[in-house]
Amino acid sequence: MSLASPGGGDHLVVSVKGAGSEADGTFEVRCHPGGGSHPDVSGACRALDRNTRWGRDAFVPVPDGSVCTMRYGGPATARVTGRWAGRAVDATFDRSNGCEIARWDRFVPLLPAVGPAARRPAGR
């Protein structure tokens, strides 16, 4: 089953800072069909599809008042803009606590693997 939006047009721009020289930069991702300058277009599209539930915002931020571990995941930040599953996207990511780290890690490899996730073998 394809998660492509009716009319297509799934296109995102991912800007990453503080994740390391090879991971930092601005990349385009198009899905359904895949394309763009992202270093792993097919993996990025799989991560997006895995996190998409129709009628819900795949990029919803961590809710205010969430109880999160006070764990710092490093200085990496990301901004994702564009259109996904028929919705406009303008989402920011960081690794400032356990909830934000988990939210970031759900989108790997759309977002680069950093910290312990970077040391896991591919596909895990």
C-alpha positions as MATLAB code, in Angstrom:
seq = 'MSLASPGGGDHLVVSVKGAGSEADGTFEVRCHPGGGSHPDVSGACRALDRNTRWGRDAFVPVPDGSVCTMRYGGPATARVTGRWAGRAVDATFDRSNGCEIARWDRFVPLLPAVGPAARRPAGR';
ca = [
       0.000    0.000    0.000;
       1.466    3.351   -1.005;
       1.256    6.282    1.372;
       1.639    8.776   -1.463;
      -0.523   11.826   -1.193;
      -3.345   11.990   -3.729;
      -1.744   14.101   -6.518;
       1.803   13.295   -5.381;
       4.082   16.120   -4.497;
       5.792   14.699   -1.404;
       8.844   16.971   -1.210;
      10.848   17.995    1.842;
      13.917   20.096    2.529;
      15.986   18.930    5.503;
      18.523   21.325    7.056;
      20.859   19.853    9.681;
      23.379   21.650   11.911;
      25.659   20.434   14.684;
      25.494   16.750   13.718;
      29.026   16.546   12.306;
      30.648   17.758    9.124;
      29.438   14.867    6.966;
      25.863   14.995    8.313;
      25.413   18.787    8.314;
      23.860   20.457    5.308;
      20.640   21.002    3.427;
      19.152   18.124    1.458;
      16.039   17.636   -0.656;
      13.902   14.510   -0.493;
      11.130   13.541   -2.888;
       9.123   10.396   -2.319;
       6.602    8.544   -4.473;
       8.716    8.470   -6.653;
      11.986    8.963   -4.778;
      14.585   11.537   -5.678;
      16.568   14.485   -4.409;
      19.978   15.286   -2.968;
      19.559   13.441    0.358;
      22.353   10.863    0.832;
      19.796    8.060    1.452;
      16.581    8.917   -0.402;
      15.048    5.436   -0.158;
      15.857    5.141    3.559;
      14.508    8.641    4.215;
      11.268    7.802    2.388;
      10.924    4.541    4.360;
      11.370    6.485    7.637;
       8.720    8.964    6.528;
       6.284    6.220    5.501;
       6.895    4.377    8.793;
       5.951    7.515   10.765;
       2.924    8.495    8.668;
      -0.615    7.885    9.882;
      -3.292    9.432    7.711;
      -5.136   12.223    9.452;
      -2.254   12.828   11.879;
       0.747   15.119   11.664;
       3.825   12.886   11.310;
       5.989   15.777   12.516;
       4.021   16.728   15.627;
       6.324   18.143   18.324;
       6.705   16.622   21.772;
       3.607   17.786   23.708;
       4.078   20.533   26.299;
       4.210   19.096   29.785;
       5.649   15.736   28.693;
       7.767   13.981   31.284;
      11.135   13.415   29.597;
      14.456   12.101   30.833;
      16.974   14.854   31.394;
      19.452   13.398   28.960;
      21.370   15.583   26.529;
      21.833   14.111   23.066;
      24.214   16.710   21.680;
      24.014   19.978   19.767;
      22.414   18.636   16.565;
      19.375   20.516   15.273;
      17.271   20.056   12.160;
      14.473   21.816   10.354;
      12.213   19.991    7.910;
      10.030   22.026    5.554;
       7.912   21.264    2.526;
       4.933   19.015    1.919;
       4.285   15.471    3.127;
       1.115   13.346    2.805;
      -0.902   16.348    1.661;
       0.181   18.557    4.587;
       2.487   21.529    4.811;
       5.511   20.762    6.992;
       7.616   23.159    9.057;
       9.116   21.117   11.899;
      12.151   21.604   14.088;
      14.115   18.877   15.835;
      16.803   18.855   18.515;
      18.287   16.380   20.987;
      17.778   18.372   24.209;
      16.108   15.606   26.273;
      14.970   11.987   26.092;
      11.683   12.800   24.351;
      13.358   14.940   21.692;
      16.074   12.308   21.163;
      13.408    9.616   20.650;
      11.493   11.877   18.232;
      14.701   12.511   16.239;
      15.685    8.834   16.207;
      12.264    7.834   14.792;
      13.137    9.790   11.649;
      16.605    8.305   11.046;
      17.775    8.177    8.226;
      15.743   11.231    7.099;
      17.663   12.892    9.934;
      21.232   11.717   10.442;
      22.019    9.086   13.048;
      23.916   10.746   15.904;
      24.977    9.487   19.315;
      24.328    5.776   20.001;
      22.105    5.534   16.883;
      25.155    6.368   14.738;
      26.986    3.325   16.083;
      24.192    0.817   15.332;
      24.596   -1.405   12.279;
      22.504   -0.304    9.301;
      18.941   -1.608    9.279;
      18.548   -1.710   13.066;
];
